[in-house]
Amino acid sequence: MARPMPNRGSLLQGLRPVICDGNQVELLQSGGEYFDALLLAIEAARTSIGLETYIFADDPVALRVAVALAAAAQRGVSVRLVVDGIGTPALGVGLADRFAQAGVEVATYGPVRSRLSLDREHLRRLHRKLVCIDDEVAFVGGINLLGDQFDPNHGELEYPRLDYAVRLTGPLVPEVSRALARLWRQVTGQAASSAQVASPELQQQSLSEQPQPHPHPFEPSPPHALPPHLTPAISRPAGRGLRAGLLLRDNLVHRRSIERAYLKAIGSAKREVLIANAYFFPGRRFRRALIEARRRGVPVRLLLQGRIEYTLPHLATQAMYPPLLAAGIEIVEYHRSFLHAKVAVVDDWATVGSSNIDPFSLLLAREANVVVFDAGFAAELRGRLLAAMADGGKPVEREQLERRSIWQRFKGWVAYRVLRFGVIVSGHGSSY
């Protein structure tokens, strides 16, 4: 007797973006705040730790995390680590030996033989930074396991790299756990444990892809009470949790989840659009959304890299400045240190995550962002960004661009064309 075909809708339902109430969300700025919170959580782990990162460096900060992970494994905690094959082609010998001896399970996403390959699969990297501990606390953001006063290409930094992450507790945490478990199984072929699968109750909160008359990118799910054994991450009025969602980008189901969330938020903006992004090379739809918001009278401000980390994307980004400035969009370049942030505030909507606004993140890489629908959280992130702009930012003026030499303009034009060619190679030339 033939087996009935599985219902495609039911198989994909648990993969759709989820938003739910009752979450506690703590904003963490740069490594100073992030690694302290992460180490405390790892040291308190009782059953499981799942971690994904693009870079796991061989430096003192990463070593502290490695020691904590090894200690957790030695006391019986299941510890699984996935690194990217380009971001971390190999763990340092000391780290690899320590993990092997302690029983930390390590897998590599997409190991490659040559970085120069133009194979489309080679370009699809694991760029997200996720941690989940005991299915009770999770971390999502843009911070690699790398000291934020050291850069692999530029050496010691005088000031910390500017980056952000969030610490989560509440009903969204199992979604992070499930994302980790799903990728672990894909990379290793090993099934996830029952503790790493989201509850049926939360899976039922998957959202319809159909447009809805709601000012935010997703329809709200029914409210959920915060489990009593979880400690709130930040000080909030008693009984209050935040509405938040986990957005994943992959090359199967969530191809445009993060970009779509940005576009819907910008399209409904009424007071302000404030974006801080390390690698900014938006496609036509994104640029049009920013310009249209400005035409509606909404102030639009961009905090972008001023200190050059990689020359080609930096020049390509600057080549996009003239039409944005002409539309009245304010651009501030951050010069105090390297800017690695991937965050935004649009009215009372905010996002923190790993996704840049460029073809690599929006079209190819696996990314993860958290979106938060709360005026207080948005105000906190906005305040931090404004402080960074005041402390280390330099506004870009149209007159400044007009004074550039022909050679400088030519270099920007070439860089822009090279990146556009890369988009064509990726197979998305007509849609970006």
N, C-alpha and C positions, 0 to 999 in steps of 0.2 A: 504493500500500500504506500503510495507516494506521500511524503511528508508535506504538510502545508507550508507554503512560502511565508517567511517572517514578514510582519508588517513593517515596511520601510519607515513609516512615520514613527512607530514606537522605538525602532532602533536608533533613530536620530534625535528623538526628543530629548534624551539626556545629554546630548552634545550641544544643544542650543544655549545661548547666553541666558544666565539666570540673574534676576535681581530679587532681593528679599530684604525685609526689615529686621530690626533687632540686632544689628551688628555693632560692635565697638571697633573703632578705627583710630589708630594713633599714627600721626605723621612723623616720619623720621627723616632728618636731614643729614646727608653725607655719612661717612663711615663712623664718625664719632658717636652719633646716636644709634645708628643701625647695628653696628657690631656689638655694642654693649647689650642691646636688647636681644639680639640673636644668641649671644653666648649664654645669657641667663636662661633663655628658653631651652637651649640644647642641654644645659647642665641639669635642668629640671625634668627632662624627658624620661618617660617611664616605659613606653612600649615601642614607638616608631618615630623615625625621622626620615623624611623624604626631601631631597634637595636637588634643584637644577640650577646650573649657572653656565654662562658663556665662558667666563674666565675664572679659573681657580689658580691663582698665582702662587709662586714659591717665594713668599716674602713673610716678614714677621706677623703681619695681620692675618694672612691666610693660614699661617702655621698655628695661631691661637685657635682658629676655628677647627683646623684639622685635629689638633690635640683634643678638643672638646668632643668632636665626633668619634674619635677613636675611644675615648674614655666611655662614651655612651654605649658604644658597641660592646666593650669589654664588660659592662655591667648588665648585658642582656638585651639592650635596645636594638631593634632592627633598624639599621642605617643604610639607606640607599642613596647614592650620589650619581647624577648624570651630568657630564660635561660635554661641551661641544668640541668636535674634532678639529676645528680651526682655531677657536678661541683658546682651547686648551689641548693642543695636539698630544701632549704627554704631561702627566703629573710629575713634579719633581721627584727624584729618586727617593728622597727622605719621606715625602708624603705617601708615595705609592707603597713603600715598605711598611710604613706605620699603619696604613689602612689594611693591607693584607694581613698583618699580624693581629690586628684588632678584630678583624671580621667585618670591616666596612665593605659593602658591595658597591663596586664602581663600574659604570658603563659609559661608553663614548657614543654620542650621537653623530652619525655621519663622518666617520674617520675618512680622511682623504690622503692621497699620495702626493698630489701636487696642488699648490695654492693657485696656480696659473690656469687651471682648467676653466673653460667656459661652459662646461656642462651645466645645464639648468639645475640638475639635482645637486650639484656641488654648491650652488648659491643658496640652497634652502637650508638655513642653519637654525640651531637651537639658540635663540637670543634671549629667551625669557629667564627671569630670576625668581624662582619660587622655592619656598620652604614650607613644610607642614610638619608639625610636631604633635604627636598623640591625637591627631584629629581635633585638637582644641585651640591651637594657635597657629597662624600662618603669616608669612611675610611675602609681600609682592612689591616689586619695584624695579629700579634700574641699576642697583648697586651690585657689581661683581664682587667676588671674593678676592679683593685686591685693596691694599692700603690706599687711602685716598690722598696721601701726600707723596705718592710715587707713581710714575707713569712708565710703562715698559719701554716706550720709545724716547722719552724725554728725561728720565731720571727723577731725582728728588724735586718735589714741588714746595714752594714757600708757603702756599696756602692750600687748604683741602679742596679737592675736586668737588664741584657743586652737583649734588645728586640727591634723589629722594626715594623713599620706600614707605610702605605702610605696614603696620602690625595689626592683624585682624584676630578677633575672637567673635564667636557667634555662628549663626547658621550658614554663613557663606564659606566657612572653613572647609567643610566636607567637599565643596566644589573644587577647592585647590587640591585637596587630597586626591580626588578622583582624577584630576588632570595629570598629577604626578604618576599615579598608578597606571593610567592609560598609556603614557609615554614609556614608562618602564617596561611594560609588557611589549610594546611595539619594538623597543630597542633590543630587549633581551629574550623575548619569547616567554618570559616567566609570568604566570598569572598573579594578579594582585591579591593581597590578603583581604579578608572581609572588612577589616578596619579601614581599608583605603578606598572603599566604594561608598558613594554618597547614599544617604537614606532614601527610600522610595518617596517619602514626604517631600524632600527637597527636590528630587528629580521631577516631581509633578509641577514644580514652579516654572518649568521651561516656558519661554515666552514665544508668542506667535510672531512670525516674521511680517505679518500684515501690518500696514501703517495704522496707527491708532491716534485718536485725537487727544494726545497727552503731551505736555510741554517738554518732556524729557525723552532721551533716546529709547527707553523701554517702558513698557507697562509695569506698574508695581504689582508685586505678588502679595498674597494675603499676609498680614503681619504674623511674625513669629516671636515668641518669647525667648529671651536669652537664657540658655541653659544655666541653672543655678550654680553649677560648679565652676563656671568660667568667670574669671576676674575681669572687670571692665578695663580696657586698655587706656582710656583717657577719662578724665573727670567729666561726667555728664549728669544731668538731673536724674534722680532715682527712677529706674524702670525704663529709661529712654535708650533706644538703640537707633542706629542710623540705617537708612535705606542705601544699599550698596550692591554692586554687581561685579562679577568677574568676567572680563572679556578676553577671549583667547583668539589668536590668529593662527591659522594653519593653512594647508593647501588642499583641504578636503571640504569641510563643512563651514568653517569660520573664515573664509577667504577675505571678507571685507568687514568683519564685525567691528574692529577698532576704528577704521576709517569712517564707517557708517555712523558710529556713535559721535565722533567729532563733527561730522557734517550736520547731523540733526541738532546737536547742541548749538553750533554756530548759527544754523539757520533759524533757531528760535531765540537767539540772544537779544536781550533788550537793554542791558546796562553796560556790559563790558565783555570783551574777549581778551584773555591774557594767556599766552602760550610761551612756555620755556622748553626749548628742544635743542638737543645737541647737534643733530644732523637734519637739516631742514631743506628738503627738496620736494615740495608738494606737487601733486599732479594738477591738471587743469581744474577739476571739480573743486579741489580744496582751495586753490587760489581764488577761484570765482566766489566760493562761499565767504572767504575773508573779505574780499572787495565788496560784495553785496551787503555784508553786515555793516561795513563802514559807510556805505551809501545810505543805509537806513538810519545813520546817525549814531551807531554803536561804536564807541572807542575800541580800537583793535591794537594791541601791543604785543610785540614778539621779542623775547629774550633769547638771543642766539649766541653761538660761539664767537668770541673775539680773538681768543688765543688759539692759534692754528695747531690742531692736533694732526690732521691729515690734509695736505694741501689741496688735492683735487676736489673733494666735496666742499671744502671751505670756499674755494674760488667759484664753484658752481652755484653755491648758495648766494654769494655776493652778486653774481650775475642776474639774480632774480630780484634784487633790491629795487631798481628804478621803477618798475610798474607798481610795486607795492607802496613805495613812498609816494608816488604820484597819486595813488588812490587815497592817501591820507592815513595809511597804516604806519604806526610808530615802530621803529626797529631799534633795539638796544643790544649792543654786543657786550658780552661779559668777558672782561680782561683780567680779573683778579687771579683766576686759576682756570683750569679746564672746566668747561660746562659739560656735564654728562646727563643732565636732567631730561626727563620725558614726561612733563606734567602740563596741566592746563586748568584754568578756572574760567568758566563761562556762567556769569550770574551766580546762581547757587549750585551749579554743577561743577564737579571737579574730577580729574582723572590723574592717577599716578601709576606708572608702569615702566615697561621696558621698550615700548614701541616709539621709535623715531618717526618723524613725518617725512619719510623718504622711501624710495622704491624698495630698498632692502627690507625694511620693516613692514611696509604696507602691502607688499606683493609677494614676498618670498619667505621671510623668516618666521619661525614660531615665536610668538610674542604673547605677553600677558599684561593687561592693565586692569586696575580696579577703578570703577566709577563710583562716585559718592554723591548722593543727592541731599545735601545738607548745607544750610547757610553758614553755620558755625565752622564746619570743616573747610568750606570754600574760603571763608574769610581768613582762616589760619594760613592756608597755603598761599593765598594772595598776599598776605602780610609778609611772609617769608620771601616771596619773589620780589616784592617791592623793595625790601631791605637789601636783597642781593643786587638789584638794579642800582640802588642808591650807593651801595658800597663798592661795587666792582664793575658797574656798567658805564658804557659810553654811547650816547645816542648817535645814530647814523643820520647825517644830514644830506639832503639832495645836492647841495653845493659841494660837499666833500666828494661825492661820486663824480660830479661833473669835472672835478679837477684831476681825475685819474688820467694817467698817460695812455697813449694809444696801446702801448705794450701791455699795461695792466688790463685794459679792456679786452685786448685780444686773448690774454690768458684766461680771463673769465669766460669768454665766448667758447674757447676750446674746451674748457672744463665742463661747461654746460652741455655741449654737444657730446662729449664722451659719456657723461652720465645718461643722457637721453639714448645713446646707442646701447648702453647697458640695459636700459629698460626694454628696448627692442629685442635684445638677445634673450631676455627673460621671458619673452612671449607676451608681454603686456603693453606693447608700444601703442596700440590703438585705444587703450582703455585708461591710460594714466596721463 
